[in-house]
Amino acid sequence: MFADQPRQVLLFYNSEGKALMEKQTATLQSDKPGLTEREIVIKTYDASPKSAKEWKAWEVDPAKTFTFVLVGKDGGEKYRSDKLVPNRELFGLIDAMPMRQSEVKRN
């Protein structure tokens, strides 16, 4: 169990999806306390050869302009979308997870 690693939001995008990735990043960054409280790290991967390993590892469709992947503390995929994900929706998903509920109880 990797419970000590942060949750990750992985943003995959190509040139057509760059604006959506930037908007998603800005949306997430607009609630830094929420990100910090839920231990969320944001990583972006463009459609370039240097990111090919991550695209393959997460089985992201290269035909999609934008893909949002939420990775839990256990390293498993918890949610995927090809649309902008509002913070309220993301935080709601995370807050419903058993590991997050036990974190809230501990704190």
C-alpha positions as CSV (number, residue, x, y, z in Angstrom):
1,M,0.0,0.0,0.0
2,F,1.3,3.4,-1.0
3,A,-0.8,5.5,1.3
4,D,2.0,7.9,1.9
5,Q,2.1,9.1,-1.7
6,P,0.0,12.1,-2.7
7,R,-3.1,11.8,-4.9
8,Q,-2.3,12.9,-8.5
9,V,-4.2,14.7,-11.1
10,L,-2.6,13.7,-14.5
11,L,-3.5,16.0,-17.4
12,F,-2.8,14.7,-20.9
13,Y,-3.2,17.0,-23.8
14,N,-2.2,17.7,-27.4
15,S,-1.9,21.0,-29.1
16,E,-5.6,21.3,-29.6
17,G,-6.2,20.5,-25.9
18,K,-3.6,22.9,-24.5
19,A,-6.1,25.6,-23.7
20,L,-8.3,23.1,-21.9
21,M,-5.3,21.8,-19.9
22,E,-4.4,25.4,-19.0
23,K,-8.0,26.1,-17.9
24,Q,-8.1,22.9,-15.9
25,T,-4.8,23.8,-14.2
26,A,-6.1,27.3,-13.4
27,T,-9.3,25.9,-12.0
28,L,-7.4,23.5,-9.7
29,Q,-4.9,26.2,-8.6
30,S,-7.8,28.5,-7.7
31,D,-8.3,26.4,-4.5
32,K,-4.8,25.7,-3.3
33,P,-6.1,25.0,0.3
34,G,-8.4,22.3,-1.1
35,L,-5.5,20.8,-3.1
36,T,-3.2,20.9,-0.1
37,E,-5.8,19.4,2.3
38,R,-6.4,16.5,0.0
39,E,-2.7,16.1,-0.9
40,I,-3.2,16.5,-4.6
41,V,-0.3,16.9,-7.0
42,I,-0.9,18.1,-10.6
43,K,1.2,16.7,-13.4
44,T,0.8,17.6,-17.1
45,Y,1.9,15.5,-20.1
46,D,1.9,16.9,-23.6
47,A,1.7,14.7,-26.7
48,S,5.4,14.6,-27.2
49,P,7.9,11.7,-27.3
50,K,9.2,12.5,-23.8
51,S,5.7,11.9,-22.4
52,A,4.9,8.8,-24.5
53,K,5.7,6.5,-21.6
54,E,3.1,8.1,-19.3
55,W,0.5,8.1,-22.2
56,K,1.1,4.4,-22.7
57,A,1.2,3.5,-19.0
58,W,-2.2,5.2,-18.3
59,E,-3.7,4.0,-21.6
60,V,-4.6,7.5,-22.8
61,D,-6.1,7.6,-26.2
62,P,-3.8,9.8,-28.4
63,A,-6.8,10.8,-30.5
64,K,-8.3,12.7,-27.5
65,T,-7.3,16.3,-27.2
66,F,-7.5,16.3,-23.4
67,T,-7.7,13.6,-20.7
68,F,-8.0,14.1,-16.9
69,V,-6.9,11.1,-14.8
70,L,-7.3,11.1,-11.0
71,V,-4.8,8.7,-9.3
72,G,-5.4,7.7,-5.7
73,K,-2.8,7.3,-2.9
74,D,-2.8,3.6,-3.7
75,G,-1.5,4.4,-7.2
76,G,-4.7,3.2,-8.9
77,E,-6.9,5.2,-11.3
78,K,-10.0,6.5,-9.5
79,Y,-11.6,8.7,-12.2
80,R,-11.1,9.8,-15.9
81,S,-12.7,12.5,-18.0
82,D,-12.1,14.2,-21.3
83,K,-13.8,17.3,-20.1
84,L,-12.9,20.0,-17.6
85,V,-13.5,18.8,-14.0
86,P,-14.7,21.4,-11.6
87,N,-13.0,21.4,-8.1
88,R,-16.3,20.7,-6.4
89,E,-16.7,17.5,-8.4
90,L,-13.1,16.5,-7.9
91,F,-13.2,17.2,-4.2
92,G,-16.5,15.4,-3.9
93,L,-15.0,12.3,-5.5
94,I,-12.0,12.3,-3.3
95,D,-14.0,13.1,-0.1
96,A,-16.2,10.0,-0.8
97,M,-13.2,7.7,-0.9
98,P,-12.6,5.5,2.2
99,M,-9.0,6.5,2.6
100,R,-10.0,10.2,2.5
101,Q,-12.7,9.6,5.1
102,S,-10.2,8.0,7.4
103,E,-7.9,10.9,6.9
104,V,-10.6,13.3,7.9
105,K,-11.5,11.3,11.0
106,R,-7.8,11.3,12.1
107,N,-7.4,15.0,11.7
